[in-house]
C-alpha cells in the first residue's frame, strides 16, 4: 500500500471536476469519483478520518449533481453551481492533505 499512489489516484479527480463544471454526464462523474475513492482506500492506510472526508466528498459531489442547472447567461457555470463545485474541491483538498501526512510520516 502506498499513500503516494493514493495521492496520484486522487489527483486524477481534477479532470472529473473540470468536466462536472460543464455539466456533462454528471451521474457518470459521480460513479467515477466513487470508484477512484475505492482505489484510494485500497492504497492508503485508511482511517475513520479519511473515511469521513471521503464520504463528505462523495456527498458534496452528489449534491452538486442533484442541484446543477445549466447556465442561461454568458458565464460557463452559474455562480451557485460554482460555489457547490468549490465545496467538492474543498473536500478533495482535505482528503489529499490527510494522504500527504501519511507520505510525510514514512
C-alpha positions in Angstrom: 0.0 0.0 0.0 1.3 3.4 -0.9 -0.1 6.8 0.1 1.8 8.3 -2.8 -0.1 6.1 -5.2 -3.3 7.1 -3.4 -2.5 10.7 -4.0 -1.9 10.1 -7.7 -5.3 8.4 -8.0 -6.9 11.2 -6.0 -5.3 13.9 -8.2 -6.8 12.2 -11.3 -10.2 13.5 -10.0 -9.4 17.0 -11.1 -10.2 16.1 -14.7 -13.6 14.9 -13.5 -14.1 18.2 -11.6 -13.4 20.2 -14.7 -16.0 18.1 -16.7 -18.5 18.4 -13.9 -18.3 22.2 -14.2 -19.6 21.8 -17.7 -22.5 19.6 -16.6 -21.6 16.8 -19.0 -22.7 13.3 -17.9 -22.8 14.2 -14.2 -24.0 10.8 -13.0 -21.0 9.1 -14.7 -18.7 11.5 -12.9 -20.2 10.7 -9.6 -19.6 7.0 -10.3 -16.0 7.7 -11.4 -15.4 9.7 -8.2 -16.7 6.7 -6.1 -14.5 4.2 -8.0 -11.4 6.3 -7.6 -12.1 6.8 -3.9 -12.3 3.0 -3.6 -8.9 2.8 -5.3 -7.5 5.4 -2.9 -8.9 3.4 0.0 -7.1 0.3 -1.2 -3.8 2.1 -1.4 -3.8 4.2 1.7 -3.7 3.4 5.4 -7.4 4.0 5.8 -8.7 5.6 9.0 -12.0 6.9 10.3 -10.9 10.5 9.5 -10.2 9.5 5.9 -13.5 7.7 5.6 -15.3 10.7 7.0 -13.7 13.1 4.4 -14.3 10.6 1.6 -17.9 10.3 2.5 -18.2 14.1 2.6 -16.5 14.4 -0.8 -19.0 11.9 -2.3 -21.9 13.7 -0.7 -20.8 17.1 -1.9 -20.4 15.7 -5.4 -23.9 14.1 -5.3 -25.3 17.4 -4.0 -23.7 19.3 -6.9 -25.1 16.8 -9.4 -28.6 17.0 -7.9 -28.7 20.8 -7.9 -26.8 21.5 -11.1 -28.6 23.8 -13.6 -27.2 24.8 -17.0 -26.2 28.5 -17.3 -28.6 30.7 -19.2 -26.1 33.6 -19.4 -22.6 34.2 -20.8 -20.8 32.6 -18.0 -20.0 28.9 -18.5 -21.2 27.9 -15.0 -23.8 29.6 -12.7 -22.4 31.2 -9.6 -24.4 28.9 -7.3 -23.1 25.8 -9.2 -19.5 27.1 -9.0 -19.9 27.5 -5.2 -21.1 24.0 -4.9 -18.3 22.6 -7.0 -15.9 24.6 -4.9 -17.2 22.6 -1.9 -16.4 19.4 -3.7 -12.9 20.6 -4.4 -12.5 21.6 -0.7 -13.3 18.1 0.5 -10.8 16.8 -2.1 -8.2 19.1 -0.7 -8.8 17.9 2.9 -8.5 14.3 1.8 -5.3 15.0 -0.1 -3.8 16.7 3.0 -4.5 13.6 5.1 -2.8 11.5 2.5 0.2 13.8 2.3 0.6 13.4 6.1 0.9 9.7 5.5 3.6 10.2 3.0 5.5 12.6 5.3 5.2 10.2 8.2 7.0 7.4 6.3 
